[in-house]
Amino acid sequence: MKRTWIWLLLAAALLGGCGSQGGDTDQNGESGGTDGQKSMGRYLEEDMSLPEGGDQDYQTAMQALDGGGLAILGQNSGLSVSSDGGGTWEKRDASWLQELQQNQTYIADLALAPSGAAAAVYIDDAAAENTEGDLSFAYLYADAEGNASDLEIPRMEYEIYSLWFGTDSRLYGCGLDGKVYRIDETDGSPEELMDTGGLVDSLGFTDRYLIAFSSEGVSLYDLENGTQEEDKILNDFIMDDGTVSMGLGTETDNYAVLAVQGEQADVIYVAFNKGLYRHVIGGAAMEQVIDGNLTSLGDPQMGKGGLAALADDEFAVLYPGTKLCRYVYDETIPTVPEEEIRIYSLTEDYTVRQAVSLFQREHPEVYVRYEVGMSGSDGVTEEDAIRNLNTEILSGNGPDLLVLDGLPESSYRQKGVLADVSGLVDGMTGESALLSNIVDAFREDGEIYSLPLRFRLPMMLGDTDAVNQVTNLETLADVQENLRQEHPEGSILGFMTEEEVLYTLGLVSSPAWTDENGAVDEEALTEFLTQARRIYQTETAGFSAEELEEYVQNYREAWSTDVSGEGHYYANASAGALDVAMGQQALAVGSVSGMSSDFNLISTVAGQEDNLAYGAWNGQIQNGFLPVAQVSITEGAADRELAQEFFCFLFSAQLQDLELPGGFPVNAASFDRMAAAPAGQEMSGIAVSGDSGELFSLDLVWASEEDFQRLKEIAAAADTPCTGDSALEQAVYEAGPDALNGEMSVEDAVSEICRKAAIYLAE
């Protein structure tokens, strides 16, 4: 089949990227005083110095050492030890690590023990050149004096991919089968301890317990009794949080959850995006010590590479390649800042979460409360969430700002819920100026009620003649049918299911399905389904029924998951471009959301062959763009001035300069700055395992000046938001498949869609 499972080998540096003084809290982390008294005291974040070269480390490990001191082992910076809490650093011998670097090995993981011993997982050149694409890991162990030797862990069907040290400096490993092993440091022999049933994100240790955080939950192993245990409170607390996604990532020094031993053998401190929590193993509560919303712990761009409990009830967290922070308790400040603003979105948005974290750190006197209507784990439906929000708004207790993605923007605007922000937007000049075409697309009679933080561009890549011929859905179907005559077997566009066709084509068409009064435009909807049917049937004609069934069974769940935060994977133009480069499909259409692994992939692939080109992709909407995180200020904002300050911050260079997965920046200067590659990102490489096990590799280079100017021209021409009626879109996705596969006529499907949409709108 055409789809491939992808793993990355990065050829250049990646970006990384105890006390309980915080007051009694419940499992949701809510804290406050009693009898109306203000609760005082909270942990403050302070920057610590990194070892020299530490800002270039993409693989790291941090450990509090036996007898005091803090150690950091970095892929580039080596081994450094601080005896003054991170004030100064002393280099220690790690010549074994330098030798690995000199041999240009890919270091997959580093581990550091309380004794000062270290371990590494790596892939050497010989393995990387394996023509079968069957790469295997190699392992190294270095004792506390720096004496290193190969660790001969036996080859297993599911290899060990990460190493960890316990509080006694014993070595442990995690296998790709979800099992956790104790590793003999002398001969590498593994002893299986437990099976987590999922991919392990990280291990935590106390003197008595080993705690594994995996994609299937939290598993405990009693090191004294040799038994696998459960802790329902800890497991439910971690797994019920919809924002935590644990498992095997591409950067093994960035973890979703980290844990260290507390003041006793049955006490652990757990750090993740919601903050730092204290838990007694087997106990009934999770006590919030540090609120993630008030610190870098809640910043989604700050990967967590290490956690250490320091003296005097202080903590240290390493954010690889970025910074090292100390958390110190201050009993003189309020537990929760006195000023507060509330921002609401139907589902959690990565860009908004990033903005909240940055603004919070700059304004410690303000609490930015980010409320999400649907966590994904509480059973709340979209209808329930919107109904609850409307009740709050009507009662005068609504949020200060709204992220309108998925919300009834038109209704809110008509009812006077949204404030005009044109004065704020027009006041953004110079370095703060926004892209005029994006702003004007949201201006109505001079007023602006919302504006997106980012935007995505519909683009296509393929044979130059084919790209030039496609101007709408009909011509896309024409080109596809012509290509099918030339290529009777295999994939043309890469859409194997009805859902993939409807969703992807809908990106550039859904606004056309309603007229200027908001009523369903049946003619436009009929045209959409007619062309979508042609495209689906032409695509599937290249496969047997058995191949299509195999795809549905084996790949549908994986490829329909929003793995990137920017939409379904198959609807990303860069994913299709990679398949074009591999010869597995002829044409790629979809959205483009950024530079480093998105547009750069498209421009790189287009530069490989003289007959390949890329350009804007139009459907039923011409010159469209996809707005992301469309934000408004509400008329009922409790503190209008503070809400306006936060709104302006959302479009400032501090946030807009960041490359975020949601899309391109709206700030004009930030967009222009994307032309220059960040340090260390001029080139990277990907290796892809093909259908037959062959290895395909591609050197990704940052877009040339010519390519960036082409991207800028496409962005400047985009003047129409591709946002349709969500209820109508849902009806199309539900009834449309039968029109594509022939079980229903297009006319009957349109009637069914209109009926379903009317029901949704009535609700």
C-alpha positions in Angstrom: 0.0 0.0 0.0 1.1 3.6 -0.6 1.1 4.7 3.1 4.3 4.3 5.0 5.3 4.3 8.6 7.7 7.1 9.2 10.6 7.4 11.6 13.0 10.3 11.7 16.8 10.3 11.8 17.8 13.9 12.3 21.0 14.8 10.5 21.3 18.2 12.2 20.6 19.5 15.7 17.0 19.4 16.7 15.3 22.1 18.9 14.6 21.0 22.2 13.8 21.8 21.0 10.9 18.8 48.9 8.2 20.4 50.5 4.5 20.6 50.3 4.3 24.3 51.0 2.0 25.1 48.1 -1.1 24.8 50.2 -3.7 22.0 50.3 -5.3 21.4 46.9 -7.7 19.0 45.4 -7.0 16.8 42.4 -7.8 19.7 40.1 -5.2 21.9 41.7 -7.7 24.4 43.0 -6.3 26.3 46.0 -7.5 29.0 48.3 -7.8 30.3 51.8 -10.7 29.7 54.2 -13.2 32.1 55.7 -12.5 34.7 53.0 -8.8 34.9 53.8 -6.4 35.3 51.0 -4.2 32.3 50.5 -0.5 33.3 50.4 2.6 31.6 49.1 3.6 30.0 45.8 6.7 28.8 43.9 8.4 31.3 41.7 10.5 30.4 38.6 14.1 31.6 38.4 16.5 31.1 35.5 19.7 29.1 36.3 22.8 29.1 34.1 23.2 26.3 31.7 26.6 24.6 31.1 28.6 26.0 28.2 27.0 24.6 25.0 23.9 23.5 26.8 21.7 25.6 24.6 22.7 23.4 21.7 21.9 20.1 23.3 19.0 18.1 21.8 19.8 15.0 23.9 20.2 15.6 27.6 19.9 14.1 31.1 19.9 15.8 34.5 20.5 14.2 37.9 20.8 15.2 41.5 24.0 13.5 42.6 24.7 11.4 45.7 26.2 13.7 48.4 24.9 16.9 46.8 25.4 18.6 43.5 23.6 18.7 40.2 24.8 17.1 37.0 23.8 17.6 33.4 24.9 15.4 30.5 24.4 17.0 27.1 24.9 15.6 23.7 27.0 18.6 22.7 28.0 20.1 26.1 29.3 16.9 27.7 29.2 16.2 31.4 29.0 19.2 33.8 28.5 19.3 37.5 27.4 22.2 39.7 27.9 22.3 43.5 26.2 25.7 44.0 22.7 25.0 42.7 23.4 25.8 39.0 25.4 29.0 39.6 28.6 27.7 38.1 29.4 24.5 36.2 32.6 22.4 36.2 33.3 20.1 33.2 33.9 16.5 33.9 35.5 13.9 31.7 33.1 12.4 29.1 35.6 11.5 26.4 33.4 8.6 25.4 30.6 11.0 24.4 33.1 13.1 22.4 34.2 9.9 20.6 30.6 9.1 19.7 30.2 12.6 18.3 33.3 12.4 16.3 32.1 9.2 14.7 28.9 11.0 13.7 26.7 8.6 15.5 23.0 9.4 16.1 22.5 9.6 19.8 19.0 8.4 20.6 19.1 8.7 24.4 21.3 9.7 27.4 21.0 8.7 31.0 22.7 9.9 34.2 22.9 8.1 37.5 23.1 9.6 41.1 26.5 8.1 41.4 27.7 10.0 38.3 27.6 7.0 36.0 26.1 7.4 32.5 24.7 5.5 29.7 23.8 6.1 26.0 21.7 4.6 23.3 22.9 5.3 19.8 22.9 4.2 16.1 26.3 4.0 14.5 27.1 4.6 10.8 27.2 0.9 9.9 23.6 0.5 11.2 22.4 3.7 9.5 23.7 2.4 6.2 21.8 -0.9 6.5 20.2 -1.2 3.0 17.3 -3.2 4.5 16.2 -0.3 6.6 16.3 -2.5 9.7 18.2 -0.3 12.1 19.3 -1.5 15.5 20.5 0.3 18.6 23.9 0.1 20.2 24.5 0.9 23.9 27.3 2.3 26.1 27.9 2.4 29.8 30.4 4.7 31.6 31.1 4.4 35.3 31.4 7.3 37.7 35.0 7.7 36.8 34.2 8.0 33.1 35.5 4.5 32.1 33.3 3.5 29.2 32.6 0.2 27.5 30.0 -1.2 25.1 26.9 -2.5 26.8 26.2 -5.8 25.1 22.4 -5.9 25.5 21.2 -8.9 23.5 19.3 -8.2 20.2 15.6 -8.6 20.8 12.5 -8.5 18.5 11.4 -5.3 20.3 14.6 -3.4 21.1 15.4 -1.3 24.2 15.2 2.3 23.1 15.8 4.3 26.4 17.8 3.8 29.5 17.2 5.1 33.0 19.0 4.9 36.4 17.3 4.3 39.7 18.0 6.0 43.0 20.6 3.2 43.7 22.3 3.9 40.3 21.1 0.5 38.9 20.4 0.6 35.2 16.9 0.0 33.6 15.7 0.0 30.1 12.4 0.4 28.2 11.6 -1.9 25.2 9.5 -1.1 22.2 7.1 -3.9 23.4 6.2 -1.8 26.5 8.3 -4.0 28.8 10.7 -2.6 31.5 13.9 -4.3 32.2 16.7 -4.2 34.8 20.0 -4.1 32.9 23.2 -5.7 34.2 25.9 -2.9 33.9 28.7 -5.5 33.4 27.4 -7.8 30.7 24.2 -6.0 29.5 21.9 -8.9 30.3 18.3 -7.8 30.7 15.9 -9.0 33.4 12.2 -8.4 32.6 10.4 -6.7 35.5 7.0 -5.7 34.1 4.9 -5.1 31.0 3.2 -1.7 30.8 1.2 -2.7 27.7 2.2 0.6 25.9 5.1 2.7 24.8 6.9 4.1 27.8 7.4 7.9 28.0 9.6 8.0 31.1 10.5 6.2 34.3 10.6 7.6 37.8 12.1 6.1 40.9 12.0 6.1 44.7 14.1 3.8 46.9 11.3 1.3 46.8 9.3 1.9 43.6 9.8 2.1 39.9 7.1 4.1 38.2 6.5 3.8 34.4 4.5 6.4 32.5 3.3 4.9 29.3 0.7 5.4 26.6 -1.5 2.9 28.4 -1.2 4.4 31.8 0.9 4.5 34.9 2.5 1.2 36.1 4.4 0.6 39.4 6.9 -2.0 40.3 7.8 -2.7 43.9 11.6 -3.2 43.9 11.6 -4.7 47.4 8.9 -7.3 46.8 9.4 -7.8 43.0 5.8 -7.3 42.2 3.9 -5.1 39.7 1.5 -2.8 41.5 -1.3 -0.3 40.7 -2.0 3.2 41.9 -5.4 4.2 40.6 -5.3 7.8 41.9 -2.0 8.5 40.2 -3.0 6.7 37.0 -6.4 8.3 36.7 -5.0 11.8 37.4 -2.4 11.5 34.7 -4.5 9.7 32.1 -7.7 11.6 32.6 -5.9 14.8 31.6 -6.6 15.1 27.9 -3.5 17.3 27.3 -1.0 14.6 28.3 0.1 12.3 25.4 2.6 9.7 26.5 4.6 7.3 24.3 7.6 7.2 22.1 8.4 10.5 20.4 11.1 11.6 18.0 13.0 13.5 20.6 13.6 11.2 23.5 14.9 14.0 25.8 11.5 15.7 25.9 9.0 13.9 28.2 5.4 14.4 28.9 5.8 13.4 32.5 8.8 13.2 34.9 8.9 12.0 38.4 11.5 12.0 41.3 11.5 10.8 44.8 10.2 13.0 47.6 11.2 13.1 51.3 10.2 9.5 51.8 10.5 6.2 49.8 6.7 6.3 49.1 6.5 10.0 48.1 7.0 11.2 44.5 6.9 14.5 42.8 5.4 14.5 39.3 6.0 17.2 36.8 4.0 17.7 33.6 2.1 20.5 31.8 -0.3 21.1 34.6 2.5 21.7 37.1 4.3 19.9 39.8 2.3 17.6 42.1 3.1 15.6 45.2 1.7 12.1 45.7 2.0 9.5 48.3 2.1 6.1 46.5 -1.1 4.4 47.5 -2.6 7.6 48.8 -5.8 9.2 47.9 -4.8 12.7 46.7 -2.6 14.6 44.3 -1.4 17.8 45.8 -0.5 20.7 43.5 2.9 22.2 44.5 3.5 24.4 41.4 0.8 25.6 39.0 1.9 24.9 35.4 -0.2 27.9 34.2 2.1 30.3 36.1 5.4 28.8 35.0 7.3 27.3 32.0 5.9 23.9 33.0 2.7 24.8 31.2 4.5 26.0 28.0 3.8 23.5 25.3 7.1 24.5 23.5 9.2 23.8 26.5 10.1 20.1 26.4 10.9 18.7 29.8 14.3 16.9 29.9 15.0 16.5 33.6 13.5 17.0 37.1 15.5 17.2 40.3 14.6 17.8 43.9 17.1 20.2 45.5 17.9 21.3 49.0 15.6 23.7 50.9 12.5 22.4 49.3 13.5 23.7 45.9 13.2 22.0 42.5 15.0 22.2 39.2 13.6 21.5 35.7 15.7 21.3 32.6 14.1 22.4 29.3 16.5 20.9 26.8 18.3 23.4 24.5 16.4 26.3 26.1 17.0 26.9 29.8 17.3 25.5 33.3 14.9 26.7 35.9 14.9 26.7 39.7 11.6 26.8 41.6 11.7 28.6 44.9 8.9 29.1 47.4 7.9 32.6 48.4 5.4 32.9 51.2 4.9 36.6 50.8 2.9 36.6 47.5 -0.6 35.4 46.9 -1.0 31.8 45.9 -3.1 32.9 42.9 -2.4 36.4 41.3 -5.1 38.9 42.2 -5.7 40.1 38.6 -7.3 37.6 36.2 -8.4 37.3 32.6 -10.2 34.4 31.1 -9.9 33.0 27.6 -12.1 30.2 26.3 -11.8 27.8 23.4 -13.9 24.8 22.5 -10.9 22.5 22.2 -7.4 23.2 23.4 -5.3 25.2 21.0 -1.5 24.9 21.0 -0.9 28.4 20.0 -3.2 29.8 22.6 -1.6 27.6 25.3 1.8 28.9 24.2 0.5 32.5 24.4 -0.9 32.0 27.9 2.3 30.6 29.2 4.5 33.4 27.7 2.1 36.2 28.9 1.9 34.6 32.3 5.6 34.6 32.8 5.9 38.3 31.7 3.0 39.3 34.0 3.3 37.3 37.3 0.7 39.6 38.8 -1.9 38.4 36.3 -3.6 35.0 36.2 -4.5 34.0 32.7 -7.2 31.3 33.1 -7.4 29.2 29.9 -10.7 27.4 29.8 -11.4 24.5 27.4 -15.0 23.4 26.7 -14.2 19.9 25.6 -11.2 18.2 27.2 -11.8 14.9 25.3 -11.9 12.9 28.5 -14.9 14.2 30.3 -17.7 13.1 27.9 -18.8 16.7 27.2 -20.1 17.0 23.6 -19.7 20.1 21.4 -23.4 20.9 21.9 -23.1 20.7 25.7 -20.0 22.9 25.7 -21.5 25.6 23.6 -24.7 25.5 25.6 -22.7 25.9 28.9 -20.8 28.7 27.4 -23.9 30.5 26.2 -25.4 30.2 29.7 -22.3 31.9 31.2 -22.4 34.7 28.6 -26.1 35.4 29.1 -25.5 35.5 32.9 -22.8 38.1 32.5 -20.1 35.7 33.7 -18.6 34.9 30.3 -14.9 34.8 29.3 -13.0 38.0 28.5 -11.7 36.5 25.2 -13.1 33.8 22.9 -11.3 31.5 20.4 -14.1 31.2 17.9 -12.9 28.0 16.1 -15.9 25.8 16.2 -18.1 28.3 17.9 -21.1 30.1 16.3 -19.3 33.3 15.4 -22.1 34.7 13.2 -24.6 34.3 16.0 -22.3 35.9 18.6 -21.7 38.8 16.3 -25.4 39.4 15.6 -26.2 39.2 19.3 -23.5 41.8 20.2 -21.3 39.3 22.2 -18.1 40.3 20.3 -16.4 43.7 20.6 -15.0 45.7 17.7 -11.2 45.4 17.8 -10.5 47.5 14.7 -9.0 50.3 16.7 -6.5 47.9 18.3 -5.6 46.2 15.0 -5.2 49.4 13.1 -2.9 50.7 15.8 -0.5 47.8 15.2 2.1 49.5 13.0 5.8 49.1 12.3 7.1 45.8 13.6 3.7 45.2 15.0 1.9 45.5 11.7 -0.2 42.6 10.5 -0.6 41.2 7.0 -3.1 43.5 5.4 -4.9 40.9 3.3 -5.5 38.7 6.3 -6.8 41.7 8.3 -9.0 43.0 5.5 -10.6 39.5 5.1 -12.1 40.0 8.6 -13.1 43.6 8.2 -16.8 44.3 7.8 -17.9 47.9 7.2 -14.7 49.0 8.8 -15.2 46.9 12.0 -13.2 43.8 13.0 -14.7 41.4 15.5 -12.1 38.7 15.4 -8.7 37.9 14.0 -6.8 34.6 13.6 -3.4 34.1 15.3 -2.1 31.9 12.5 -3.2 30.8 9.1 -2.6 27.8 6.8 -2.3 27.9 3.0 -3.8 25.4 0.6 -1.1 24.3 -1.7 -0.4 21.6 -4.3 2.7 19.9 -5.8 3.2 17.7 -8.8 4.0 17.7 -12.5 4.3 21.3 -13.7 1.6 21.0 -16.3 -0.8 19.3 -13.9 -0.3 22.0 -11.3 -0.9 24.8 -13.8 -4.1 23.2 -15.1 -5.8 22.9 -11.7 -7.9 25.9 -10.9 -10.9 24.4 -9.1 -12.4 21.0 -8.1 -13.5 20.2 -11.6 -10.1 20.7 -13.2 -8.5 18.7 -10.3 -10.8 15.8 -11.2 -9.9 16.3 -14.9 -6.2 16.2 -14.2 -6.6 13.2 -12.0 -8.5 11.2 -14.6 -5.8 12.0 -17.2 -3.1 10.8 -14.8 -5.1 7.6 -14.1 -5.0 6.8 -17.8 -1.2 7.1 -17.7 -1.0 5.2 -14.4 -3.7 2.6 -14.2 -2.5 1.2 -10.9 -1.5 2.9 -7.6 -2.3 6.2 -6.1 -2.8 9.6 -7.8 -3.8 11.9 -5.0 -3.4 9.6 -2.0 -7.0 9.7 -0.7 -8.1 6.1 0.0 -11.3 6.6 1.9 -14.4 8.7 1.4 -13.6 10.6 4.6 -10.2 11.6 3.4 -11.6 13.0 0.1 -14.5 14.9 1.8 -12.3 16.4 4.5 -9.4 17.5 2.3 -11.6 18.9 -0.5 -13.8 20.6 2.1 -10.8 22.6 3.3 -11.0 24.8 0.2 -14.8 24.5 -0.5 -17.0 24.5 2.6 -17.7 28.3 2.7 -19.3 28.0 -0.8 -22.0 25.7 0.6 -23.9 28.6 2.1 -25.2 31.8 0.5 -24.9 35.3 1.8 -27.9 34.8 4.0 -26.5 31.6 5.6 -28.9 29.3 3.8 -27.6 26.1 2.2 -26.5 26.6 -1.4 -27.7 23.3 -2.9 -26.2 24.0 -6.3 -22.7 24.5 -4.8 -23.1 21.5 -2.6 -24.2 19.4 -5.6 -21.2 20.5 -7.5 -18.9 19.6 -4.6 -20.2 16.1 -4.2 -20.2 15.5 -8.0 -16.5 16.4 -8.2 -15.6 14.6 -5.0 -17.3 11.5 -6.3 -15.2 11.7 -9.5 -12.0 12.1 -7.5 -12.8 9.2 -5.1 -13.8 6.8 -7.8 -10.8 7.7 -9.9 -8.4 7.2 -7.0 -9.8 3.9 -5.8 -9.8 2.5 -9.4 -6.1 2.0 -9.0 -6.5 -0.6 -6.2 -8.2 -3.9 -5.8 -11.0 -4.4 -3.3 -8.6 -6.4 -1.1 -6.0 -3.6 -1.1 -8.6 -1.0 -0.1 -9.9 -3.2 2.7 -6.4 -3.7 3.9 -5.8 0.0 4.0 -9.0 0.7 5.9 -8.2 -2.0 8.5 -4.5 -1.3 9.0 -4.1 2.5 8.5 -7.3 4.3 8.8 -7.1 4.9 12.5 -3.5 6.0 12.4 -3.8 8.4 9.5 -7.0 10.0 10.5 -5.6 11.1 13.8 -4.6 14.7 14.3 -1.0 13.9 15.0 0.4 17.3 14.1 -2.0 19.7 15.8 -2.8 21.2 12.4 -5.3 18.9 10.9 -5.5 15.3 9.7 -2.2 14.1 8.5 -3.4 13.0 5.0 -4.7 16.6 4.4 -1.2 18.1 4.8 0.4 18.9 1.5 3.9 18.0 2.8 2.8 14.5 3.6 1.6 14.0 0.0 4.8 15.7 -1.3 6.9 13.1 0.5 4.9 10.3 -1.2 5.4 12.1 -4.6 9.1 12.1 -3.9 9.0 8.4 -3.2 7.0 7.7 -6.4 4.0 6.5 -4.4 1.6 9.1 -5.8 1.5 11.6 -8.6 0.0 14.8 -7.1 -0.2 16.3 -3.6 -2.9 18.7 -2.4 -3.5 19.9 1.1 -2.6 22.6 3.6 0.8 24.0 4.5 1.3 25.3 8.1 4.9 26.2 8.5 8.5 26.2 7.3 10.8 23.7 8.9 9.2 20.3 8.0 6.3 21.6 5.9 7.0 24.2 3.2 10.7 23.3 3.2 9.7 19.7 2.4 7.6 20.9 -0.5 10.3 23.2 -1.9 13.0 20.5 -1.5 10.9 17.9 -3.3 10.1 20.4 -6.1 13.8 21.1 -6.5 14.6 17.5 -7.0 13.1 17.2 -10.4 12.8 19.7 -13.3 9.3 18.7 -14.1 7.9 19.3 -10.5 6.3 22.5 -9.3 4.1 23.8 -6.5 1.6 26.5 -6.2 -1.6 27.7 -4.5 -4.5 25.2 -4.5 -8.0 26.4 -5.2 -11.2 24.5 -4.7 -14.7 26.0 -4.8 -13.1 28.9 -3.0 -10.5 31.0 -4.8 -7.5 32.5 -3.1 -8.5 30.9 0.2 -6.6 30.6 3.5 -7.4 28.6 6.6 -7.6 30.8 9.7 -6.4 29.2 13.0 -7.2 30.3 16.5 -9.6 33.1 15.6 -9.7 35.3 18.7 -12.1 38.0 19.8 -12.7 40.2 22.9 -16.2 39.9 24.4 -18.3 43.0 25.1 -18.7 41.6 28.6 -15.0 41.4 29.4 -14.6 42.1 33.1 -11.4 44.0 32.6 -11.5 45.4 29.1 -8.1 47.1 29.4 -6.3 43.9 30.5 -8.2 41.9 27.8 -7.0 44.3 25.2 -3.4 44.1 26.4 -3.5 40.3 26.1 -5.1 40.5 22.6 -2.3 42.8 21.4 0.2 40.4 22.9 -1.2 37.6 20.8 0.0 39.4 17.7 3.3 40.6 19.0 6.6 39.4 17.6 7.3 37.6 20.9 4.6 35.0 20.1 4.4 35.4 16.3 8.1 34.8 15.8 7.8 31.3 17.1 7.3 28.5 14.6 4.2 26.9 15.9 2.3 23.9 14.4 -0.9 25.8 13.9 0.2 27.9 10.9 2.0 30.9 9.5 2.3 34.1 11.6 -0.1 37.0 10.9 2.4 39.5 12.0 4.1 40.8 8.8 7.6 41.2 10.1 7.4 37.7 11.8 6.4 36.2 8.4 9.3 37.9 6.7 11.7 36.6 9.3 10.8 33.0 8.4 13.0 33.4 5.3 16.2 32.9 7.4 16.7 29.4 8.9 17.2 29.3 12.7 20.7 28.4 13.8 21.3 24.7 13.3 18.2 24.1 11.1 19.7 24.9 7.7 19.5 21.3 6.8 18.1 18.1 8.3 17.3 14.7 7.0 14.5 12.2 7.0 14.5 8.5 6.4 11.4 6.7 5.5 10.7 3.0 5.5 8.8 2.1 2.3 6.1 -0.5 1.7 8.7 -3.2 0.8 11.1 -2.4 3.6 13.3 -0.2 1.4 14.9 2.9 2.9 14.2 6.3 1.3 16.1 9.3 2.6 15.9 12.9 1.8 18.1 15.9 2.8 15.8 18.8 3.7 17.2 22.2 3.0 15.7 25.5 4.1 13.7 27.2 1.4 15.8 29.4 -0.9 15.1 33.1 -1.3 13.3 32.4 -4.6 11.1 29.8 -2.9 10.3 32.0 0.0 9.3 34.8 -2.3 7.0 32.4 -4.1 5.5 31.4 -0.7 5.1 35.1 0.2 3.3 35.7 -3.1 0.9 32.9 -2.4 0.2 34.2 1.1 -0.3 37.8 -0.1 -2.9 36.7 -2.7 -4.9 34.8 -0.1 -7.9 37.0 0.7 -10.8 34.6 1.6 -11.1 32.7 4.9 -12.0 29.1 4.3 -14.4 28.8 7.2 -17.8 27.3 6.6 -20.8 26.4 8.8 -19.7 23.7 11.2 -23.1 22.1 11.4 -23.3 21.8 7.6 -19.7 20.5 7.4 -20.7 17.8 9.9 -23.7 16.8 7.8 -21.5 16.6 4.7 -19.0 14.3 6.5 -21.9 12.0 7.7 -24.0 11.8 4.5 -21.4 12.5 1.9 -19.6 9.1 1.9 -22.6 7.3 0.4 -22.6 9.8 -2.5 -19.0 9.1 -3.2 -19.1 5.3 -3.1 -22.4 5.1 -5.1 -24.7 3.8 -2.5 -26.7 7.1 -2.8 -27.2 9.5 -5.7 -25.7 13.0 -5.3 -29.1 14.5 -5.4 -30.4 12.3 -2.6 -27.2 13.0 -0.6 -27.7 16.7 -0.9 -31.3 16.3 0.4 -30.1 14.2 3.3 -27.4 16.8 4.1 -29.9 19.6 4.1 -32.1 17.6 6.5 -29.3 16.9 8.9 -28.0 20.5 8.8 -31.5 21.7 9.7 -31.6 19.4 12.7 -28.2 20.6 13.9 -29.1 24.2 13.5 -32.4 23.7 15.3 -30.5 22.2 18.3 
